[in-house]
């Protein structure tokens, strides 16, 4: 018998969606971003560096994010990420798609329970 993991894999695109949504409210560096997502989710979501930083790099390459040099709260050099106009447009499209998918899943689960 295997022990069930506390953490589950995210569905494709969800990490990017959470990054865009979070950075759309406030630009921040990677470590602060990961901490913020963990705190907001009441520790249900834990974004590992091995997933976060490659996602940030992909999003920079696609033009959804831009970055600039900055300083952390501890006065250390960091890379601050911001959402671009293209990123905001993509976020809007993805949120609409997510809401439709979530509504469909909710309907299926409601029928399955009745």
N, C-alpha and C positions, 0 to 999 in steps of 0.2 A: 504494500500500500504506500503510495507517495503522498507526501504532505503538500497540501494546496498552498500555492504562493499567495502572500498577502497582496502583492502587486501584480497587475495584469498589463499585458501589452496594450498600447493605444491603437485605435484603428488608424489606417493610413490617412495622413493629412492632419490628424488631430494635434500633433505637436506644433506644426506650423501655424495652425489656427490659434492655439493658445499663445504662441510667441507673438503673432501679429496683434492679437487682441490686447495682450499685456503691454506691448511696446507702443501701441496706438494711444494708450492712456498716458504713458510716461516712458521716455527713453531711459535705458539702463544698461548696465554691463551684464555679461553672461551669468556670473555667479549670483548677482542680485535677482536676475530673472528666474533662475532655477529656484532660489529660496522663496521668491514671491509666489510662484505657481504651487510650490509645496505648501506654503502657509495658507493660501486662499482655498486650497482643496482639503484643508484640515488633515494634511499629511497623507491623503489618499493617493496623490500623484507625486512621484519622486522622479525628476528628470535627471538622468545620469549625464555626466560630462561627455561620455562617448556617444550620446545621442544628440545632446544640445548643440555642441560646437560644430559638428558636421551639418546640422540643420541650419544653423546661423550662416555658415559659409555658403550653403546652397541658396539660401534666401538672399544673400548679398549678390551672388552671381546672377540670379533671376531678376534682380532689380527691385525686390520687395522691401529690402532694407538697405540702409547706408550706415556707415559707422564713422566715428571720429575719436580721437584720443581724448581721454579724460582722466580724472582722479577718483579713486574709490573713497569711501567714508574714512578709510584708514590712510588716506593720502598716498595710495599706490597707483601707479599708472594702469589704466584699464582702457578697453575699447568699448565705447558707448554706442549702442545700436538704436536706430530710429527707423520708423516706418516711412517709406516713400509714398508718393501719390499712387504709384502702381500697386504697392503693398496694401494701401487702403481699399483700392478697388477690388483686389483679390480677396481681401478679408470680407468685404461686403458680399461678394459672390459665394464664398465658402460658407459664411454664416447662413445664408439663405438655403444653400444645399444641405447643410447640417440640420437645420430646423425641419426641412422636409423629411430627411432620413429619420430623424428622431421621432417625428410624428408617425411615420410608417411603422417603426419598431414598437412604439407605444400601442398602436392599434393591434398589431399582431400579438403582443403580450397580453393585452386586455382580452382578446378573443380566446387565447390559449388558456386563460385562467377561468373563464366562465363555463 
